[in-house]
Amino acid sequence: MSLLKRLEVPHEGGTIPDPWINNDIKPVEAGRRKWGFWTFNYYWVLINCNISTYMTGSSLIPLGLSWWQAIIAIVVGNIIASVFIVLNSLPGAFYHLGFPVANRYVWGMWGSQWVVWNRIFLSINGFQAWIGGECIYVCLQAIWPSLEDRIPNHMPASTGMTTAEFVAYIIFMIISLPFVYVRPHNLQMLFYSSAAVVLVFEVVLLIWSLATMGSSGFGDTISSNTTTSGWMIAYGIISTIGSIAAGILNQTDYARFARRPRDAIYGQIISSALCAISCSVIGILVTAATQNRYGEAMWSLPNLLSAVIETGGSRSRAAAFFGGVALVVSQIGVNVPGNALSGGFDFAATWPKYINIRRGAYLTVIISIATNPWKLVNTATTFITVLSSYSVFVGPMVGLMISSYLVINKRKIKVPDLFIGNKSSIYWYNYGVNWRAVVAWISGVAPSLPGFIAYVTPSVSVPIGLTHLYYICFLTGMSISAAVYVALHYAFPDERVQDFVNTAPPAQQLMAQYRESYDEPDEVFQVDVAQGKMDDSA
């Protein structure tokens, strides 16, 4: 047996491996639709009540925003983000389709690979894993305050880390590996337990910081009267959206596991924004309350716990240790579904014949080590710039997905054709690519690029109007791409897609029919796909 044959992904029911489908990217049948209302709530507790969200709120202030302006940006940004989260979850909630497959009706069978690889890039940035390593470092430092002496540093200064910090990062990655093995539909217990730990920790952290800040009160982080322009507030709003932009893009990957569509809709619409707002506001309050005590505004929570260790006694070390453990649990809870499994979904859709979710997730973990995630957290401005850069490219992709599903396809999807890689699929378009999506995406990205380049490279000068356009890049990019995509489909309609939309049963009836077909033996759905291939060959 050849090596490639041995590497093929095992398929249920003995079906033949196919280059466009495997068990992990096919529509989810009833046996795997286990996520209820509370599962989605706890999912968002983990995704939005973690260190990165904490730092998003706290790092807005070094940009020049006052505390109340930062809170405005946080509240508005997260409310907007929650709306987009739900809208982009609909294909998963109703058709139980994952993100890579849903983009096939947007971009075409081959064109969807562009979006999938962009999302893979976001999954392997390693930022959340590096933060998890910092939490491990806190735990080790609490046990051995002289940790840096115990593990001599051999890293050059240019790396921005020490050998001990890198060791802690690798330990976190190893601890995470068993959780990566768990199938997404079986993650409920991880969500429930991790969410409980995170919520208790954040409440205790807030009480501690406010109760022990002393007579000096809040530092100038929250007492300053500094104000800035409305454009910077807008930039803060978009940066807030940017912090969850990758999750908005592929949220249908998780909505597809909903028991009922309303579980995904109602389970996310309130919890996603509420958790993010609460955690970010806690970040601002804790940073302000501890500023005078430690001599600076510490927007990095692991750094704050390290300061507690360095300035306190054995009790402080014990408290910091348990705080570090809570943060490790939190980071596993956000990193596994948000990065490792998201990368696994995408890799599985890229090579379905050879990669399933588990293989793809472990591949994501391995590749993420090479992305130098420690570079993202050196300064507040670097962190915010990275978050904002996501919005430039991701916003237009979100606009294409939402407009395609709601406007062009009118919520009617011919599911079997999403797994047929030839001209018999109505989503083949031209040579497997929907050129309308390509033009629309470029149209949404281009206006924000000059401002983005100028912001990350101060030596480059552009008109102030282009800078302002960059500040609201997610909204402008999404709106422009959606409008151009719809206009091109009306001006140059794809006849087969249009015929299907016009002649198919009402959307609700079509969704119900497909859900019933998923729940039948696996061969039924495979026959539908195979029939399309035979029709083409004939």
Secondary structure, DSSP 8 states (H G I E B T S, - for coil): --HHHHHS---GGG---BTTB-TTTS---GGG--B-HHHHHHHHHHHHSSHHHHHHHHTTGGGT--HHHHHHHHHHHHHHHHHHHHHTTHHHHHH---HHHHTHHHH-TTTHHHHHHHHHHHHTT-HHHHHHHHHHHHHHHHH-TTHHHHS---S-GGGSS-HHHHHHHHHHHHHHHHHHTS-GGG-HHHHHHHHHHHHHHHHHHHHHHHHTS-TT-S-HHHH------HHHHHHHHHHHHHTTHHHHHTTHHHHTTBSSHHHHHHHHHTHHHHHHHHHHHHHHHHHHHHHHHHTS----HHHHHHHHHHHS-HHHHHHHHHHHHHHHHHHHHHHIIIIIHHHHHHHHHHSTTT--HHHHHHHHHHHHGGG-GGGGGSSHHHHHHHHHHHHHHHHHHHHHHHHIIIIISTT---GGGGG--STTSTT-TBTTB-HHHHHHHHHHHGGGHHHHHHHH-TT----HHHHHHHHTHHHHHHHHHHHHHHHHHHHS--HHHHHHHHHS--HHHHHHHHHHHHTS-HHHHHHHHHHHHHHHH-
